[in-house]
Amino acid sequence: MSDEKPIETMSFEEAIREFEQVVTALDRGDVALEESIELYKRGAKLKAHCEAKLKQAEEQVEQITLDAGGQPTGTTPAEGL
């Protein structure tokens, strides 16, 4: 994980993949203490990024409008977006 991409530029899929790698490395327990601390910090940031991406996606889905037949017809503006 020396080639760390800035978390804020990651897609959900990229962030969750790296988060899984961080968890695996920490679970193995073969990482030095200082590196473990850095991995934990990055993992926390990745988790927060994934949660924000999921919340954003949920808000978008909630805004989809359907016609009488149940077909999507567009979106309604979300509050505060």
C-alpha distances in whole Angstrom, upper triangle without the diagonal:
4,5,6,9,12,12,16,16,14,17,17,16,13,12,14,12,8,11,12,9,9,12,12,10,13,16,15,16,15,12,14,16,14,11,12,14,11,9,13,13,10,12,15,14,13,16,18,17,18,21,22,22,24,26,27,27,30,32,32,33,36,37,38,42,44,47,50,49,45,44,41,43,41,39,40,39,37,38,36,34
4,6,9,12,13,17,17,16,19,20,19,15,15,17,15,12,14,16,13,12,16,16,13,16,19,18,18,17,14,15,17,14,11,14,15,11,11,15,14,12,14,17,16,15,19,20,19,21,24,24,24,26,29,29,30,32,34,34,36,38,39,40,44,46,50,52,51,48,46,44,45,43,41,42,41,39,39,37,35
4,6,10,12,15,14,13,16,18,17,13,14,16,14,11,14,16,13,13,17,17,16,18,21,21,21,20,17,19,20,18,15,17,17,14,13,17,16,13,15,18,16,15,19,20,18,19,23,23,22,25,27,27,28,31,32,32,34,36,37,38,42,44,47,50,49,46,44,41,43,40,38,40,38,36,38,35,33
4,6,8,11,11,11,14,15,15,11,11,14,13,10,12,14,12,12,16,17,15,17,20,20,21,20,17,18,19,17,14,15,16,12,11,14,13,10,12,14,12,12,15,16,15,16,19,20,19,22,24,24,25,28,29,29,31,33,34,35,39,41,45,48,47,43,42,39,40,38,36,37,35,33,34,32,30
4,6,9,8,7,11,13,13,10,10,13,12,10,12,15,14,14,17,19,18,19,22,23,24,23,21,22,22,20,17,18,18,15,14,16,15,11,13,15,12,11,15,16,13,15,18,18,17,20,22,21,22,25,26,26,28,31,31,32,36,38,42,45,44,41,39,36,37,34,33,34,32,30,31,29,27
4,6,6,7,11,13,14,11,10,14,14,12,13,17,16,15,18,20,19,20,23,25,25,25,22,23,23,20,18,19,18,15,14,16,14,10,13,14,10,10,14,14,11,13,16,15,15,18,20,19,21,24,24,24,27,29,29,31,34,37,41,44,43,40,38,35,36,33,31,32,30,28,29,26,24
4,5,5,9,10,12,9,7,11,12,10,11,14,14,13,16,18,18,19,22,23,24,24,22,23,23,20,18,18,17,14,13,14,12,9,10,11,8,7,10,10,7,10,13,12,12,15,16,16,17,20,21,22,24,26,27,28,32,34,38,41,41,37,35,32,34,31,28,29,27,25,26,24,22
4,6,8,10,13,11,9,13,15,13,14,17,18,17,19,22,22,22,25,27,27,28,25,27,26,24,21,22,20,17,17,17,15,12,13,13,9,9,12,10,7,10,12,10,10,14,15,14,16,19,19,19,22,24,24,26,29,32,36,39,39,35,34,30,31,28,26,27,24,22,23,21,18
4,7,10,12,9,9,13,14,13,15,18,18,18,21,23,23,24,26,28,29,29,26,28,28,26,23,23,23,19,18,19,17,14,15,16,12,11,14,13,10,12,15,13,11,15,17,15,16,20,20,19,22,24,24,26,29,32,35,39,38,35,33,30,30,27,25,27,25,23,24,22,19
4,6,8,6,6,9,10,10,12,14,15,15,18,20,20,21,24,25,26,27,25,26,27,25,22,22,22,19,17,18,17,13,13,15,12,9,12,12,9,9,13,12,10,13,15,14,15,18,19,19,21,23,24,25,29,31,34,37,37,33,31,28,30,27,25,27,25,23,25,23,21
4,5,5,6,9,10,11,12,14,16,17,18,20,21,23,24,26,28,28,27,29,29,27,24,24,24,21,19,20,19,15,15,16,14,11,12,13,9,9,12,11,8,11,14,12,12,15,17,16,18,21,21,22,25,28,31,34,33,30,28,25,27,24,22,24,23,22,24,22,19
4,6,5,6,9,10,10,12,14,15,16,18,20,21,22,24,26,27,26,28,28,27,24,23,23,21,18,18,18,15,14,14,12,9,10,11,8,6,9,9,6,8,11,11,10,13,15,15,16,19,20,21,24,26,30,33,32,28,27,24,26,24,22,24,23,21,23,22,19
4,5,5,6,9,10,11,12,14,15,17,19,20,21,23,25,26,25,27,28,27,24,23,23,21,18,19,19,16,14,16,15,11,12,14,11,9,12,13,10,11,14,14,13,16,18,18,18,21,23,23,26,28,31,34,33,29,28,25,28,26,24,26,26,24,26,26,23
4,6,5,6,9,10,11,12,14,16,17,19,20,21,23,24,22,25,25,24,21,21,21,19,16,17,17,13,13,15,13,10,12,13,11,9,13,14,12,13,17,16,16,19,21,20,21,24,25,26,29,31,35,37,36,33,31,29,31,28,27,29,28,26,28,27,24
4,5,5,6,9,10,10,12,14,15,16,18,20,22,22,21,23,23,22,19,18,18,16,13,14,14,10,9,11,9,6,8,10,7,7,10,11,10,12,15,15,15,17,20,20,21,23,25,26,30,32,35,38,37,33,32,29,31,29,27,29,27,25,27,25,23
4,5,5,6,9,10,10,12,14,15,16,18,20,22,20,23,23,23,20,18,19,17,14,14,15,12,10,11,11,7,8,10,9,7,10,12,11,11,14,15,15,17,20,20,20,23,25,25,29,31,34,37,36,32,31,29,31,29,27,29,28,26,27,27,25
4,5,5,6,9,10,11,13,14,15,17,19,20,19,22,23,22,19,18,19,17,14,15,16,13,11,14,13,10,11,14,12,10,14,16,14,15,18,19,18,20,23,23,23,26,28,28,32,33,37,39,38,34,33,31,33,31,30,32,31,29,31,30,28
4,5,5,6,9,10,11,12,14,15,17,18,16,19,19,19,15,15,16,14,10,12,13,9,8,11,11,8,10,13,12,11,14,16,15,16,19,20,20,22,24,25,25,28,30,30,34,36,40,42,41,37,36,34,36,34,32,34,33,30,32,30,28
4,5,5,6,9,10,11,12,14,16,17,16,18,18,18,15,13,14,13,9,10,11,8,6,9,9,6,7,10,10,9,12,14,14,15,17,19,19,21,23,24,25,27,29,30,34,35,39,41,40,37,36,34,36,34,32,33,32,29,30,29,27
4,5,5,6,9,10,10,12,15,16,15,18,19,19,16,14,16,15,11,12,14,11,9,12,13,10,10,14,13,12,14,17,16,16,19,21,21,22,25,26,26,28,30,31,35,36,40,42,41,37,36,34,37,35,33,35,34,32,33,32,30
4,5,5,6,9,10,11,13,13,13,16,17,17,14,12,15,13,10,11,13,11,9,13,14,11,12,16,15,14,17,20,19,19,23,24,23,25,28,29,29,31,33,34,38,39,43,45,44,40,39,37,40,38,36,38,37,34,36,34,33
4,5,5,6,9,10,11,12,11,13,14,14,11,9,11,10,6,7,10,8,6,10,11,9,11,14,14,14,16,19,19,20,22,24,24,26,28,29,30,32,34,35,39,40,44,46,45,42,41,39,41,39,37,38,37,34,35,34,32
4,5,5,6,9,10,12,12,14,15,15,13,10,12,12,8,8,11,10,7,10,13,11,11,14,15,14,16,19,19,19,22,24,24,25,28,29,29,31,34,35,38,40,44,46,45,41,40,38,41,39,37,38,37,34,35,34,33
4,5,5,6,9,10,11,14,15,17,14,11,14,14,11,11,14,13,11,14,16,14,14,18,19,17,19,22,22,22,25,27,26,28,31,32,32,34,36,37,41,42,45,47,46,42,42,40,43,41,39,41,40,37,38,37,36
4,6,5,7,7,7,11,12,13,10,8,12,12,8,10,13,12,11,14,16,15,15,19,19,19,21,24,24,24,27,29,29,30,33,34,34,36,39,39,43,45,48,50,49,45,45,43,45,43,41,43,42,39,40,39,37
4,5,5,8,7,10,10,12,9,7,9,11,8,8,12,12,10,12,15,14,15,18,19,19,20,23,24,24,26,29,29,30,32,34,34,36,38,40,43,45,49,51,50,46,45,43,46,44,42,43,42,39,39,38,37
4,5,8,9,12,13,15,13,10,13,14,11,11,15,15,12,15,18,17,16,20,21,20,22,25,25,25,27,30,30,30,33,35,35,36,39,40,44,45,49,50,49,46,45,44,46,44,43,44,43,40,40,39,38
4,6,8,11,13,15,13,11,14,15,13,13,17,17,15,18,20,19,19,23,24,23,25,28,28,28,30,33,32,33,36,37,37,39,42,43,46,48,51,53,52,48,48,46,49,47,45,47,46,43,44,43,41
4,6,8,9,12,11,8,12,14,12,12,16,16,15,17,20,20,20,23,25,24,26,29,29,29,32,34,34,35,38,39,39,41,44,45,48,50,54,55,54,51,50,48,51,49,47,48,47,44,44,43,42
4,7,9,12,10,9,13,14,12,14,17,17,17,19,22,21,22,25,26,26,28,30,31,31,34,36,36,37,40,41,41,43,46,47,50,52,56,58,56,53,52,50,53,51,49,50,49,46,47,45,44
4,6,8,6,6,10,10,9,11,14,14,14,17,19,19,20,23,24,24,26,28,29,30,32,34,34,36,38,39,40,42,44,45,49,51,55,57,56,52,51,49,51,49,47,48,47,44,44,43,42
4,6,5,6,9,10,10,12,14,15,16,18,20,20,22,24,25,26,28,30,31,32,34,36,37,38,40,41,42,44,46,48,51,53,57,59,58,55,54,52,54,51,49,50,49,46,46,44,43
4,5,5,6,9,10,10,12,14,15,16,19,20,21,23,24,25,27,29,30,31,33,35,36,37,39,41,42,43,45,47,51,53,56,59,58,54,54,51,53,51,49,49,47,44,44,42,41
4,5,5,6,9,10,11,13,14,16,17,18,20,22,23,24,26,28,29,30,32,33,35,36,38,40,41,42,44,46,50,52,56,58,58,54,53,51,52,50,47,48,46,43,43,40,40
4,5,5,6,8,10,10,12,14,15,16,18,20,21,22,24,26,27,28,30,31,33,34,36,37,39,40,42,44,47,50,53,56,55,51,50,48,50,47,45,46,44,41,41,39,38
4,5,5,6,9,10,10,12,14,15,16,18,20,21,22,24,25,26,28,30,31,32,34,36,37,38,41,42,46,48,52,54,53,50,49,46,49,46,44,44,43,40,40,38,37
4,5,5,6,9,10,11,13,14,15,17,19,20,21,23,24,26,27,29,30,32,33,35,36,38,40,41,45,47,51,54,53,49,49,46,48,45,43,43,41,38,38,36,35
4,5,5,6,8,10,11,12,14,16,17,18,20,21,23,24,26,27,29,30,32,33,35,36,38,40,44,46,50,52,52,48,47,44,46,43,41,42,40,37,37,34,33
4,5,5,6,9,10,10,12,14,15,16,18,20,21,22,24,26,27,28,30,31,33,34,36,38,41,44,47,50,49,45,45,42,44,41,39,40,38,35,36,34,33
4,5,5,6,9,10,10,12,14,15,16,18,20,21,22,24,26,27,29,30,31,33,35,37,40,43,46,49,48,44,44,41,43,41,38,39,37,34,34,32,31
4,5,5,6,9,10,11,13,14,16,17,19,20,21,23,25,26,27,29,31,32,34,36,39,42,46,48,48,44,43,41,42,39,37,37,35,32,32,30,29
4,5,5,6,9,10,10,12,14,15,16,18,20,21,23,24,26,27,29,30,32,34,37,40,43,46,46,42,41,38,40,37,35,35,34,31,31,29,28
4,5,5,6,9,10,10,12,14,15,16,18,20,21,22,24,26,27,28,30,32,36,38,42,44,44,40,39,37,39,36,34,34,33,30,30,29,27
4,5,5,6,9,10,11,12,14,15,17,18,20,21,23,25,26,27,29,31,35,37,41,43,43,39,39,36,38,35,32,33,31,28,28,26,25
4,5,5,6,9,10,11,12,14,15,17,18,20,21,23,24,26,27,29,33,36,39,42,42,38,37,34,36,33,30,31,29,26,26,24,23
4,5,5,6,9,10,11,12,14,15,17,18,20,21,23,24,26,28,31,34,37,40,40,36,35,32,34,31,29,30,28,25,26,24,23
4,5,5,6,9,10,11,12,14,15,16,18,20,21,22,25,26,30,32,36,38,38,34,34,31,33,31,28,29,27,24,25,23,22
4,5,5,6,9,10,11,12,14,15,17,18,20,21,23,25,29,31,35,37,37,34,33,30,32,29,26,27,25,22,22,20,19
4,5,5,6,9,10,11,12,14,15,17,19,20,21,23,27,30,33,36,36,32,31,28,30,27,24,25,23,20,21,19,18
4,5,5,6,9,10,11,12,14,15,16,18,20,22,25,28,31,34,33,30,29,26,28,26,23,24,23,20,21,20,19
4,5,5,6,9,10,10,12,14,15,16,19,20,24,26,30,33,32,29,28,26,27,25,22,23,22,18,19,18,17
4,5,5,6,9,10,11,12,14,15,17,19,23,25,29,32,32,28,28,25,26,23,20,20,19,16,16,15,14
4,5,5,6,9,10,11,12,14,16,17,21,23,27,30,30,26,25,22,24,21,18,19,18,16,17,16,14
4,5,5,6,9,10,11,12,14,16,19,22,25,28,28,24,23,21,23,20,18,19,18,15,17,17,15
4,5,5,6,9,10,11,13,15,18,21,25,27,27,24,23,20,22,19,17,17,16,13,14,14,13
4,5,5,6,9,10,11,13,17,20,23,26,26,23,22,19,20,17,14,14,13,10,12,12,10
4,5,5,6,9,10,11,15,17,21,24,24,20,19,16,18,15,13,14,14,12,14,15,13
4,5,5,6,9,10,14,16,20,22,22,19,18,16,18,15,13,14,14,11,13,14,13
4,5,5,6,9,12,15,19,22,22,19,18,15,16,14,11,11,10,7,10,11,10
4,5,5,7,10,13,17,20,20,17,16,13,14,11,8,9,9,8,11,12,10
4,5,5,9,11,15,18,18,14,13,11,13,11,9,10,12,10,13,15,14
4,6,8,11,14,17,18,14,14,12,13,11,9,9,10,9,11,14,13
4,6,10,13,16,17,14,13,10,11,8,5,5,7,6,10,12,11
4,7,10,13,14,11,10,7,8,6,4,7,9,10,13,16,14
4,7,10,11,9,8,6,6,5,5,7,10,12,15,18,17
4,7,8,5,5,4,5,7,9,10,14,15,19,22,20
4,5,5,5,6,6,9,11,13,17,18,21,25,23
4,5,7,10,10,13,15,16,20,21,24,27,27
4,6,9,10,14,16,18,21,23,26,29,28
4,7,9,12,13,15,19,20,23,26,25
4,6,9,12,14,18,19,23,26,24
4,6,8,11,15,16,20,22,20
4,7,10,13,16,19,22,20
4,7,10,12,16,18,16
4,6,9,12,15,13
4,6,9,12,11
4,7,9,8
4,6,6
4,6
4
